[in-house]
Amino acid sequence: MLIGPAYYFKADGKESDPKYNLSVAIPNFSDAKYGLLAGPTFTLVYATLILFTGTLADNYSRRLIFSIAAILWSFTSIGTSFSHTLLFISLNRMMLGVFEAFAPPAAYSMIPDYFPPEKRTTANAVLSLGIFVGAGLASITTIIIGSIGWRKTYFLIGCVGIILGIVALIFIKDPIRGRFDPKKAEPITVIVTDTDEDELRKPPTPKESLLKKYLNGLGALIRN
């Protein structure tokens, strides 16, 4: 959800019309507040949460994470289309950062399980290409705003995003984790003797919580 085209819209004498210019429609929307909204409001939330969402992608369905996140961040565009205050726009912008933080870890995590090692570089390049091409195509919103206004533009973009998220939910399949990893050696049969019975009676080691896994992963990252 880019707010720049709607905030700085200037074309055909419509720059003072609240239908086409977000800065006119929203009271007290100054350049300084736009700077905070376009940058830190989104970036800080996104950058903080993406450290944790990677842990979720390691433990839950990446297809569900990616698709549901796309649907939810599209709702923030629809929410923006109904905004009448800077506070409500800011909340939608923050929630955009929350939901978008779920997408990259899930997407990049699926690539090694979809493609063999010799094709992963190309797959990652195509994914990165799509991200930057999509950002470039966002400038087209200026043309759409000039035709139907910024509120209808945000609503339209949100609806398209929801449809694409549902399509992804239906057609994207969760690949088998570690599909192309080297095969593990066959398990060795162990004969249990009487002296091992006490060890077998011990309760199983509890599974690590998501928070502990996250902290362990963050610690390993810092050490490396």
ROSE-4610 file (N, C-alpha, C; in Angstrom, 1 decimal, always signed):
// ROSE-4610
residu = [M/M/M/L/L/L/I/I/I/G/G/G/P/P/P/A/A/A/Y/Y/Y/Y/Y/Y/F/F/F/K/K/K/A/A/A/D/D/D/G/G/G/K/K/K/E/E/E/S/S/S/D/D/D/P/P/P/K/K/K/Y/Y/Y/N/N/N/L/L/L/S/S/S/V/V/V/A/A/A/I/I/I/P/P/P/N/N/N/F/F/F/S/S/S/D/D/D/A/A/A/K/K/K/Y/Y/Y/G/G/G/L/L/L/L/L/L/A/A/A/G/G/G/P/P/P/T/T/T/F/F/F/T/T/T/L/L/L/V/V/V/Y/Y/Y/A/A/A/T/T/T/L/L/L/I/I/I/L/L/L/F/F/F/T/T/T/G/G/G/T/T/T/L/L/L/A/A/A/D/D/D/N/N/N/Y/Y/Y/S/S/S/R/R/R/R/R/R/L/L/L/I/I/I/F/F/F/S/S/S/I/I/I/A/A/A/A/A/A/I/I/I/L/L/L/W/W/W/S/S/S/F/F/F/T/T/T/S/S/S/I/I/I/G/G/G/T/T/T/S/S/S/F/F/F/S/S/S/H/H/H/T/T/T/L/L/L/L/L/L/F/F/F/I/I/I/S/S/S/L/L/L/N/N/N/R/R/R/M/M/M/M/M/M/L/L/L/G/G/G/V/V/V/F/F/F/E/E/E/A/A/A/F/F/F/A/A/A/P/P/P/P/P/P/A/A/A/A/A/A/Y/Y/Y/S/S/S/M/M/M/I/I/I/P/P/P/D/D/D/Y/Y/Y/F/F/F/P/P/P/P/P/P/E/E/E/K/K/K/R/R/R/T/T/T/T/T/T/A/A/A/N/N/N/A/A/A/V/V/V/L/L/L/S/S/S/L/L/L/G/G/G/I/I/I/F/F/F/V/V/V/G/G/G/A/A/A/G/G/G/L/L/L/A/A/A/S/S/S/I/I/I/T/T/T/T/T/T/I/I/I/I/I/I/I/I/I/G/G/G/S/S/S/I/I/I/G/G/G/W/W/W/R/R/R/K/K/K/T/T/T/Y/Y/Y/F/F/F/L/L/L/I/I/I/G/G/G/C/C/C/V/V/V/G/G/G/I/I/I/I/I/I/L/L/L/G/G/G/I/I/I/V/V/V/A/A/A/L/L/L/I/I/I/F/F/F/I/I/I/K/K/K/D/D/D/P/P/P/I/I/I/R/R/R/G/G/G/R/R/R/F/F/F/D/D/D/P/P/P/K/K/K/K/K/K/A/A/A/E/E/E/P/P/P/I/I/I/T/T/T/V/V/V/I/I/I/V/V/V/T/T/T/D/D/D/T/T/T/D/D/D/E/E/E/D/D/D/E/E/E/L/L/L/R/R/R/K/K/K/P/P/P/P/P/P/T/T/T/P/P/P/K/K/K/E/E/E/S/S/S/L/L/L/L/L/L/K/K/K/K/K/K/Y/Y/Y/L/L/L/N/N/N/G/G/G/L/L/L/G/G/G/A/A/A/L/L/L/I/I/I/R/R/R/N/N/N]
num = [1/1/1/2/2/2/3/3/3/4/4/4/5/5/5/6/6/6/7/7/7/8/8/8/9/9/9/10/10/10/11/11/11/12/12/12/13/13/13/14/14/14/15/15/15/16/16/16/17/17/17/18/18/18/19/19/19/20/20/20/21/21/21/22/22/22/23/23/23/24/24/24/25/25/25/26/26/26/27/27/27/28/28/28/29/29/29/30/30/30/31/31/31/32/32/32/33/33/33/34/34/34/35/35/35/36/36/36/37/37/37/38/38/38/39/39/39/40/40/40/41/41/41/42/42/42/43/43/43/44/44/44/45/45/45/46/46/46/47/47/47/48/48/48/49/49/49/50/50/50/51/51/51/52/52/52/53/53/53/54/54/54/55/55/55/56/56/56/57/57/57/58/58/58/59/59/59/60/60/60/61/61/61/62/62/62/63/63/63/64/64/64/65/65/65/66/66/66/67/67/67/68/68/68/69/69/69/70/70/70/71/71/71/72/72/72/73/73/73/74/74/74/75/75/75/76/76/76/77/77/77/78/78/78/79/79/79/80/80/80/81/81/81/82/82/82/83/83/83/84/84/84/85/85/85/86/86/86/87/87/87/88/88/88/89/89/89/90/90/90/91/91/91/92/92/92/93/93/93/94/94/94/95/95/95/96/96/96/97/97/97/98/98/98/99/99/99/100/100/100/101/101/101/102/102/102/103/103/103/104/104/104/105/105/105/106/106/106/107/107/107/108/108/108/109/109/109/110/110/110/111/111/111/112/112/112/113/113/113/114/114/114/115/115/115/116/116/116/117/117/117/118/118/118/119/119/119/120/120/120/121/121/121/122/122/122/123/123/123/124/124/124/125/125/125/126/126/126/127/127/127/128/128/128/129/129/129/130/130/130/131/131/131/132/132/132/133/133/133/134/134/134/135/135/135/136/136/136/137/137/137/138/138/138/139/139/139/140/140/140/141/141/141/142/142/142/143/143/143/144/144/144/145/145/145/146/146/146/147/147/147/148/148/148/149/149/149/150/150/150/151/151/151/152/152/152/153/153/153/154/154/154/155/155/155/156/156/156/157/157/157/158/158/158/159/159/159/160/160/160/161/161/161/162/162/162/163/163/163/164/164/164/165/165/165/166/166/166/167/167/167/168/168/168/169/169/169/170/170/170/171/171/171/172/172/172/173/173/173/174/174/174/175/175/175/176/176/176/177/177/177/178/178/178/179/179/179/180/180/180/181/181/181/182/182/182/183/183/183/184/184/184/185/185/185/186/186/186/187/187/187/188/188/188/189/189/189/190/190/190/191/191/191/192/192/192/193/193/193/194/194/194/195/195/195/196/196/196/197/197/197/198/198/198/199/199/199/200/200/200/201/201/201/202/202/202/203/203/203/204/204/204/205/205/205/206/206/206/207/207/207/208/208/208/209/209/209/210/210/210/211/211/211/212/212/212/213/213/213/214/214/214/215/215/215/216/216/216/217/217/217/218/218/218/219/219/219/220/220/220/221/221/221/222/222/222/223/223/223/224/224/224]
x = [+0.8/+0.0/+0.9/+1.1/+1.9/+1.0/+1.3/+0.5/+1.0/+2.2/+2.8/+2.0/+1.5/+0.8/-0.5/-1.1/-2.4/-2.1/-1.0/-0.6/-0.1/+0.7/+1.3/+0.6/-0.6/-1.3/-1.5/-1.0/-1.1/-1.3/-2.5/-2.8/-4.1/-4.1/-5.3/-6.1/-5.4/-6.1/-6.9/-6.6/-7.4/-6.7/-5.5/-4.7/-5.4/-6.3/-7.1/-8.4/-8.7/-9.9/-9.7/-10.4/-10.2/-10.5/-11.2/-11.5/-10.2/-9.3/-8.1/-6.8/-6.9/-5.7/-5.9/-5.2/-5.3/-4.9/-3.9/-3.5/-4.6/-5.5/-6.6/-7.7/-7.9/-9.1/-8.9/-7.6/-7.4/-6.9/-7.6/-7.1/-5.8/-5.0/-3.7/-2.7/-2.8/-1.8/-0.7/+0.3/+1.5/+2.5/+3.5/+4.6/+5.4/+5.6/+6.3/+5.6/+4.3/+3.5/+3.5/+3.5/+3.6/+5.0/+6.1/+7.4/+7.4/+6.8/+6.7/+5.8/+4.7/+3.8/+4.4/+5.1/+5.7/+6.9/+7.6/+8.8/+8.6/+8.9/+9.0/+7.7/+6.6/+5.3/+5.2/+5.7/+5.6/+6.9/+8.1/+9.3/+9.7/+9.5/+9.9/+9.0/+7.8/+6.9/+7.3/+7.5/+7.9/+9.3/+10.3/+11.6/+11.7/+10.9/+10.9/+10.2/+9.0/+8.3/+8.8/+9.5/+10.0/+11.1/+11.7/+12.6/+11.9/+10.6/+9.8/+9.0/+8.6/+7.7/+8.5/+9.9/+10.7/+10.5/+10.4/+10.3/+8.9/+7.9/+6.6/+6.6/+7.4/+7.5/+8.2/+9.1/+9.8/+8.9/+7.8/+7.1/+5.6/+5.1/+3.7/+3.6/+2.4/+2.2/+2.6/+3.5/+4.0/+2.9/+2.2/+1.1/+0.1/-0.3/-1.4/-0.8/+0.4/+1.0/+1.0/+1.6/+1.7/+0.4/-0.6/-1.8/-2.7/-2.8/-3.6/-3.0/-1.7/-1.0/-1.4/-1.4/-1.7/-3.2/-4.1/-5.5/-5.6/-4.9/-5.1/-4.4/-3.3/-2.7/-3.5/-4.2/-5.1/-6.3/-6.7/-7.7/-7.3/-6.0/-5.5/-5.7/-5.6/-5.8/-7.3/-8.2/-9.6/-9.9/-9.2/-9.4/-8.9/-7.8/-7.4/-8.4/-9.1/-10.1/-11.2/-11.4/-12.5/-12.0/-10.7/-10.2/-10.5/-10.8/-11.1/-10.2/-9.3/-8.4/-7.0/-6.0/-4.6/-4.4/-5.0/-4.8/-5.2/-6.4/-6.9/-6.0/-5.5/-4.5/-3.2/-2.8/-1.6/-1.8/-2.9/-3.2/-3.2/-3.8/-3.7/-2.3/-1.6/-0.2/+0.6/+0.4/+1.1/+0.7/-0.6/-1.1/-0.5/-0.3/+0.3/+1.7/+2.5/+3.8/+3.7/+2.7/+2.5/+2.3/+1.3/+1.0/+2.0/+2.6/+3.7/+4.9/+5.1/+6.3/+6.2/+5.0/+4.8/+5.2/+5.2/+5.3/+6.7/+7.8/+9.1/+9.7/+9.6/+10.2/+9.5/+8.1/+7.4/+7.8/+7.9/+8.1/+9.6/+10.6/+11.9/+12.2/+11.4/+11.5/+11.0/+10.0/+9.5/+10.3/+11.1/+11.9/+12.9/+13.7/+14.5/+13.8/+12.5/+11.8/+11.0/+10.9/+10.3/+11.3/+12.5/+13.5/+14.8/+15.4/+16.7/+17.8/+18.9/+20.0/+20.4/+20.5/+21.0/+20.0/+18.8/+17.8/+17.3/+17.9/+17.4/+17.8/+19.0/+19.5/+18.5/+18.1/+17.1/+15.8/+15.3/+14.1/+14.1/+15.2/+15.3/+15.3/+16.0/+16.1/+14.7/+13.9/+12.6/+11.7/+11.8/+11.0/+11.4/+12.7/+13.2/+12.8/+12.8/+12.3/+10.9/+10.1/+8.6/+8.4/+9.2/+9.0/+9.3/+10.4/+10.8/+9.9/+9.5/+8.6/+7.3/+6.8/+5.6/+5.6/+6.8/+6.9/+7.0/+7.6/+7.6/+6.2/+5.4/+4.1/+3.2/+3.6/+2.7/+2.5/+3.4/+3.3/+2.0/+1.5/+0.3/-0.9/-0.8/-1.9/-2.2/-1.2/-1.4/-2.5/-2.4/-3.3/-4.7/-4.8/-6.1/-6.7/-5.9/-6.4/-7.0/-6.3/-6.8/-8.1/-8.4/-9.7/-10.8/-10.6/-11.6/-11.5/-10.3/-10.1/-9.3/-8.7/-7.8/-8.6/-9.8/-10.5/-10.9/-11.4/-11.8/-10.6/-9.4/-8.2/-7.7/-7.7/-7.3/-8.2/-9.5/-10.5/-10.3/-10.1/-9.8/-8.6/-7.5/-6.3/-6.5/-7.2/-7.4/-8.2/-9.2/-10.1/-9.2/-8.4/-7.5/-6.6/-6.0/-5.1/-5.8/-7.1/-7.8/-8.1/-8.4/-8.7/-7.4/-6.3/-5.0/-4.6/-4.9/-4.6/-5.4/-6.7/-7.5/-7.1/-6.6/-6.1/-4.9/-4.0/-2.8/-3.1/-4.2/-4.6/-5.1/-5.7/-6.3/-5.3/-4.4/-3.6/-2.1/-1.6/-0.2/-0.2/+0.7/+0.8/+2.0/+1.9/+3.0/+4.0/+5.2/+6.2/+6.7/+7.2/+7.7/+9.0/+9.1/+10.3/+11.5/+12.6/+13.8/+13.7/+12.9/+12.7/+14.0/+14.8/+16.1/+17.3/+17.1/+18.2/+18.8/+20.1/+20.7/+20.0/+19.8/+19.1/+19.8/+19.1/+19.7/+20.0/+20.9/+21.3/+20.1/+20.0/+19.0/+19.2/+18.1/+18.2/+18.8/+19.6/+20.3/+19.4/+19.2/+18.4/+19.2/+18.6/+19.3/+18.6/+19.3/+18.8/+18.9/+17.7/+17.6/+17.9/+18.8/+19.1/+18.5/+18.6/+18.0/+18.5/+19.8/+20.4/+19.9/+19.2/+18.7/+17.3/+16.7/+15.2/+15.0/+15.9/+15.8/+15.8/+16.7/+16.7/+15.4/+14.8/+13.6/+12.4/+12.5/+11.4/+11.4/+12.5/+12.6/+11.6/+11.0/+10.0/+10.7/+10.0/+10.5/+10.9/+11.9/+12.3/+11.3/+10.8/+9.7/+10.2/+9.3/+9.6/+9.9/+10.8/+11.1/+9.9/+9.6/+8.6/+9.1/+8.1/+8.5/+9.4/+9.1/+10.0/+11.4/+11.5/+12.9/+13.6/+12.9/+13.5/+13.9/+13.1/+13.4/+14.7/+14.7/+15.9/+17.2/+17.0/+18.2/+18.7/+17.7/+18.1/+18.7/+18.2/+18.8/+20.2/+20.3/+21.7/+22.7/+22.3/+23.2/+23.5/+22.5/+22.8/+23.8/+23.7/+24.7/+26.0/+26.1/+27.4/+28.1/+27.3/+27.9/+28.4]
y = [-1.2/+0.0/+1.2/+1.9/+3.1/+4.3/+5.2/+6.4/+7.6/+7.4/+8.6/+9.1/+8.2/+8.7/+9.4/+9.0/+9.6/+10.9/+11.0/+12.2/+13.3/+13.0/+14.0/+14.1/+13.7/+13.7/+15.1/+15.3/+16.6/+16.3/+16.6/+16.4/+17.0/+17.7/+18.2/+19.1/+19.9/+20.8/+20.1/+18.8/+18.0/+18.0/+18.6/+18.5/+19.1/+19.9/+20.5/+19.8/+18.8/+18.0/+16.8/+16.8/+15.7/+14.3/+14.2/+12.9/+12.3/+13.2/+12.7/+12.9/+13.8/+14.1/+13.8/+12.8/+12.3/+13.4/+14.2/+15.3/+16.3/+16.5/+17.4/+16.8/+15.5/+14.8/+14.6/+14.4/+14.1/+15.3/+15.7/+16.9/+16.8/+17.9/+18.0/+17.0/+16.7/+15.7/+16.5/+16.8/+17.6/+16.7/+17.4/+16.7/+15.9/+16.5/+15.8/+14.5/+14.6/+13.4/+12.4/+12.9/+11.9/+11.2/+11.9/+11.2/+10.1/+10.4/+9.4/+8.2/+8.5/+7.5/+6.6/+7.2/+6.5/+5.6/+6.1/+5.3/+4.6/+5.2/+4.5/+3.8/+4.3/+3.7/+2.3/+2.1/+0.8/+0.0/+0.6/-0.1/-0.6/+0.1/-0.4/-1.6/-1.6/-2.7/-3.9/-3.7/-4.8/-5.4/-4.5/-5.0/-5.8/-5.4/-6.0/-7.4/-7.4/-8.7/-9.7/-9.3/-10.3/-11.3/-10.8/-11.7/-12.9/-12.6/-13.7/-14.5/-13.9/-14.6/-15.7/-15.6/-16.7/-17.9/-17.8/-19.0/-19.6/-18.8/-19.4/-20.2/-19.7/-20.3/-21.7/-21.8/-23.0/-24.1/-23.7/-24.6/-24.9/-24.0/-24.1/-24.1/-24.3/-24.3/-23.0/-23.0/-21.8/-21.3/-22.2/-21.9/-21.1/-21.5/-20.8/-19.4/-19.4/-18.1/-17.1/-17.5/-16.6/-16.1/-17.0/-16.7/-15.8/-16.2/-15.5/-14.1/-14.0/-12.7/-11.8/-12.3/-11.5/-11.0/-11.9/-11.5/-10.4/-10.5/-9.6/-8.2/-8.2/-6.9/-6.2/-7.0/-6.4/-5.7/-6.2/-5.5/-4.2/-4.0/-2.7/-1.6/-2.0/-1.1/-0.7/-1.7/-1.4/-0.5/-0.8/+0.1/+1.5/+1.7/+3.0/+3.8/+3.0/+3.7/+4.3/+3.8/+4.3/+5.3/+5.6/+6.4/+7.9/+8.5/+10.0/+10.7/+10.0/+10.6/+10.1/+10.9/+10.4/+9.2/+9.2/+8.1/+6.7/+6.7/+5.5/+5.1/+6.0/+5.7/+5.1/+5.7/+5.2/+3.8/+3.5/+2.1/+1.1/+1.5/+0.6/+0.4/+1.5/+1.4/+0.4/+0.5/-0.3/-1.8/-2.0/-3.4/-4.0/-3.1/-3.5/-4.1/-3.4/-3.9/-5.2/-5.4/-6.6/-7.8/-7.6/-8.8/-9.0/-8.0/-8.2/-8.9/-8.8/-9.4/-10.9/-11.5/-12.9/-13.5/-12.7/-13.2/-13.6/-12.8/-13.2/-14.4/-14.6/-15.9/-17.1/-17.1/-18.2/-18.4/-17.4/-17.5/-18.0/-17.4/-17.9/-19.3/-19.6/-21.0/-22.1/-21.8/-22.8/-23.0/-22.1/-22.2/-23.4/-23.6/-24.8/-26.1/-26.1/-27.4/-27.6/-26.5/-26.6/-26.9/-26.4/-26.5/-27.2/-28.0/-28.6/-27.5/-27.8/-26.8/-26.1/-26.8/-26.2/-25.2/-25.1/-24.2/-23.1/-23.2/-22.2/-20.8/-20.6/-19.2/-18.5/-19.3/-18.7/-18.4/-19.4/-19.2/-18.0/-17.8/-16.6/-15.4/-15.4/-14.2/-13.8/-14.8/-14.5/-14.0/-14.5/-13.9/-12.5/-12.2/-10.9/-9.9/-10.4/-9.7/-9.3/-10.2/-9.9/-8.8/-8.8/-7.8/-6.4/-6.3/-5.0/-4.5/-5.5/-5.1/-4.7/-5.4/-5.0/-3.6/-3.3/-1.9/-0.9/-1.2/-0.3/-0.1/-1.1/-1.0/-0.2/+0.0/+0.7/+2.1/+2.6/+4.0/+4.1/+3.0/+3.0/+3.5/+3.4/+3.9/+5.4/+6.1/+7.5/+7.7/+6.9/+6.9/+6.5/+5.5/+5.0/+6.1/+6.7/+7.7/+8.9/+9.3/+10.3/+10.0/+8.7/+8.4/+8.2/+7.5/+7.1/+7.7/+8.4/+8.9/+7.9/+8.5/+7.6/+6.6/+6.9/+6.0/+4.7/+4.9/+3.8/+3.0/+3.7/+3.0/+2.1/+2.6/+1.7/+0.5/+0.8/-0.3/-1.3/-0.9/-1.8/-2.6/-2.0/-2.7/-3.8/-3.4/-4.3/-5.5/-5.3/-6.4/-7.3/-6.8/-7.6/-8.5/-7.8/-8.6/-9.7/-9.5/-10.5/-11.7/-11.4/-12.4/-13.3/-12.6/-13.3/-14.1/-13.6/-14.4/-15.6/-15.6/-16.8/-17.7/-17.2/-18.1/-18.8/-18.1/-18.7/-19.8/-19.5/-20.4/-21.7/-21.6/-22.8/-23.6/-22.9/-23.6/-23.8/-23.0/-23.2/-24.4/-25.3/-26.5/-26.4/-26.9/-26.9/-28.0/-27.6/-28.7/-29.4/-30.6/-31.4/-30.7/-30.5/-29.9/-30.8/-30.2/-31.0/-31.9/-31.6/-32.6/-32.9/-31.9/-32.1/-32.2/-32.3/-32.5/-33.9/-34.1/-35.4/-36.4/-37.6/-38.6/-39.0/-39.2/-39.6/-41.1/-41.5/-42.9/-43.7/-45.0/-45.8/-46.0/-46.0/-46.1/-47.4/-47.4/-48.6/-49.3/-50.6/-51.3/-51.5/-51.0/-51.1/-52.1/-53.1/-54.1/-53.5/-53.4/-52.9/-53.9/-53.7/-54.6/-54.1/-54.9/-54.5/-53.2/-53.0/-51.8/-50.5/-50.6/-49.5/-49.1/-50.0/-49.8/-48.5/-48.2/-46.9/-45.7/-45.8/-44.7/-44.5/-45.7/-45.7/-45.1/-45.3/-44.8/-43.3/-42.7/-41.2/-40.5/-39.5/-38.8/-38.1/-38.1/-37.5/-36.0/-35.6/-34.2/-33.3/-32.3/-31.4/-30.7/-30.4/-29.7/-28.2/-27.6/-26.2/-25.4/-24.3/-23.4/-22.6/-21.9/-21.1/-19.9/-19.4/-18.3/-18.8/-20.0/-20.5/-20.8/-21.3/-21.6/-20.3/-19.3/-18.0/-17.4/-17.4/-16.9/-17.7/-19.0/-19.8/-19.5/-19.3/-19.0/-17.6/-16.7/-15.3/-15.3/-16.1/-16.2/-16.8/-17.9/-18.5/-17.5/-16.7/-15.7/-14.7/-14.2/-13.3/-13.9/-15.1/-15.8/-16.0/-16.4/-16.6/-15.3]
z = [+0.0/+0.0/+0.0/-1.2/-1.3/-1.1/-0.3/-0.1/-0.8/-1.4/-2.1/-3.3/-4.2/-5.3/-4.9/-3.9/-3.4/-2.7/-2.0/-1.2/-2.1/-3.0/-3.9/-5.2/-5.3/-6.6/-7.1/-8.4/-9.0/-10.5/-11.0/-12.4/-12.8/-13.9/-14.5/-13.5/-12.7/-11.7/-10.7/-10.4/-9.4/-8.1/-8.0/-6.7/-5.5/-5.7/-4.5/-4.2/-5.0/-4.8/-3.9/-2.8/-1.8/-2.4/-3.5/-4.1/-4.7/-5.1/-5.8/-4.9/-4.0/-3.2/-1.7/-1.3/+0.1/+1.1/+0.8/+1.7/+1.9/+1.0/+1.1/+1.9/+1.6/+2.2/+3.7/+4.2/+5.6/+6.3/+7.4/+8.1/+8.7/+8.7/+9.4/+8.9/+7.6/+7.0/+6.4/+7.1/+6.7/+6.1/+5.4/+4.8/+5.9/+7.1/+8.1/+8.6/+8.7/+9.1/+8.0/+6.8/+5.7/+5.7/+6.0/+6.1/+7.2/+8.3/+9.4/+8.9/+8.3/+7.8/+6.7/+5.8/+4.7/+5.1/+6.2/+6.6/+7.9/+9.0/+10.3/+10.7/+10.4/+10.8/+10.3/+9.1/+8.4/+8.7/+8.5/+8.5/+9.8/+10.9/+12.2/+12.6/+12.3/+12.6/+11.8/+10.5/+9.6/+10.0/+10.2/+10.5/+11.9/+12.8/+14.1/+14.1/+13.4/+13.4/+12.5/+11.4/+10.5/+11.1/+12.2/+13.0/+13.6/+14.0/+14.6/+13.7/+12.6/+11.6/+10.9/+10.9/+10.3/+11.1/+12.4/+13.3/+13.0/+12.8/+12.5/+11.1/+10.2/+8.9/+9.0/+10.0/+10.2/+10.9/+11.5/+12.3/+11.8/+11.0/+10.5/+9.0/+8.5/+7.1/+6.4/+5.5/+4.9/+3.9/+3.3/+2.4/+3.1/+4.3/+5.0/+5.5/+5.9/+6.4/+5.3/+4.1/+3.0/+2.5/+2.3/+1.7/+2.6/+3.9/+4.8/+5.0/+5.1/+5.2/+4.1/+2.8/+1.7/+1.7/+2.2/+2.3/+3.3/+4.5/+5.6/+5.2/+4.5/+4.2/+3.1/+2.3/+1.3/+2.0/+3.2/+3.9/+4.4/+4.7/+5.1/+4.0/+2.8/+1.7/+1.7/+1.9/+1.9/+3.1/+4.3/+5.4/+5.2/+4.4/+4.1/+3.2/+2.4/+1.5/+2.3/+3.5/+4.3/+5.4/+5.3/+6.4/+6.2/+7.4/+7.4/+8.4/+9.1/+10.0/+9.8/+10.1/+10.0/+10.9/+12.1/+13.0/+12.4/+11.7/+11.1/+9.9/+9.2/+8.1/+8.7/+9.8/+10.5/+11.0/+11.6/+12.0/+10.9/+9.8/+8.6/+8.1/+8.1/+7.7/+8.6/+9.9/+10.9/+10.7/+10.4/+10.2/+8.9/+7.9/+6.7/+7.0/+7.9/+8.3/+9.0/+9.8/+10.6/+9.6/+8.7/+7.8/+6.7/+6.2/+5.2/+5.8/+7.1/+7.7/+7.7/+7.4/+7.4/+6.0/+5.0/+3.6/+3.2/+3.4/+2.9/+3.5/+4.8/+5.4/+4.8/+4.7/+4.1/+2.6/+1.9/+0.4/+0.2/+0.9/+0.7/+1.3/+2.3/+2.9/+1.9/+1.1/+0.2/-1.0/-1.4/-2.6/-2.5/-1.4/-1.4/-1.4/-1.0/-1.1/-2.4/-3.2/-4.5/-5.6/-5.4/-6.5/-6.0/-6.9/-6.5/-6.5/-5.8/-5.6/-6.9/-8.0/-9.2/-9.8/-9.3/-9.9/-8.9/-7.7/-6.6/-6.9/-7.4/-7.7/-8.6/-9.7/-10.6/-10.0/-9.2/-8.5/-7.5/-6.8/-5.9/-6.7/-7.9/-8.7/-9.3/-9.7/-10.2/-9.1/-7.9/-6.7/-6.5/-6.4/-6.2/-7.4/-8.6/-9.7/-9.6/-9.1/-8.9/-7.9/-6.8/-5.8/-6.4/-7.1/-7.6/-8.8/-9.6/-10.7/-10.1/-9.1/-8.4/-7.8/-7.2/-6.7/-7.8/-8.9/-10.0/-10.6/-10.7/-11.3/-10.4/-9.1/-8.2/-8.7/-9.5/-10.0/-10.9/-11.4/-12.2/-11.4/-10.1/-9.3/-9.5/-9.9/-10.2/-11.3/-12.3/-13.4/-12.9/-12.1/-11.6/-10.7/-9.8/-8.9/-9.7/-10.8/-11.7/-12.3/-12.4/-13.1/-12.1/-10.9/-10.0/-8.6/-8.3/-7.0/-6.1/-5.1/-4.3/-3.4/-2.9/-2.1/-2.9/-4.1/-4.9/-5.4/-5.6/-6.0/-4.9/-3.7/-2.6/-2.4/-2.6/-2.4/-3.5/-4.7/-5.9/-5.6/-5.2/-5.0/-3.9/-2.8/-1.8/-2.2/-3.0/-3.6/-4.4/-5.3/-6.1/-5.3/-4.2/-3.4/-2.6/-2.2/-1.5/-2.5/-3.7/-4.7/-5.0/-5.1/-5.4/-4.2/-2.9/-1.7/-1.7/-2.1/-2.1/-3.1/-4.3/-5.4/-4.8/-4.1/-3.6/-2.6/-1.7/-0.7/-1.3/-2.5/-3.1/-3.9/-4.7/-5.6/-5.2/-4.3/-3.8/-2.8/-3.1/-2.2/-1.3/-0.1/+0.8/+0.4/+0.0/-0.4/+0.8/+0.6/+1.7/+2.2/+3.5/+4.0/+3.9/+3.4/+3.2/+2.1/+1.1/+0.0/-0.8/-0.9/-1.7/-0.8/+0.5/+1.5/+1.3/+1.6/+1.5/+2.4/+1.9/+2.6/+3.9/+5.0/+6.2/+6.2/+6.9/+7.0/+7.7/+7.3/+7.9/+9.4/+10.1/+11.6/+12.0/+13.0/+13.5/+14.6/+14.5/+15.5/+16.7/+17.8/+19.1/+20.0/+20.6/+21.5/+22.9/+23.5/+24.9/+25.9/+26.8/+27.9/+29.2/+30.2/+31.5/+32.0/+31.8/+32.3/+31.7/+30.5/+29.8/+30.2/+31.0/+31.3/+32.1/+33.0/+33.7/+32.8/+31.8/+30.9/+30.1/+29.7/+29.0/+29.8/+31.1/+32.0/+32.2/+31.8/+32.0/+31.1/+31.6/+30.8/+29.6/+28.4/+27.2/+27.4/+26.7/+26.8/+26.2/+26.9/+26.3/+25.1/+24.2/+23.0/+23.3/+22.5/+22.7/+22.3/+23.0/+22.6/+21.5/+20.8/+19.6/+20.1/+21.3/+21.7/+22.0/+22.5/+22.8/+21.5/+20.5/+19.2/+18.5/+18.7/+18.1/+18.7/+20.1/+20.8/+20.4/+20.3/+20.0/+18.6/+17.6/+16.3/+16.2/+16.9/+16.9/+17.5/+18.6/+19.2/+18.3/+17.5/+16.5/+15.4/+15.0/+14.0/+14.4/+15.7/+16.2/+16.3/+16.8/+17.0/+15.6/+14.6/+13.3/+12.6]
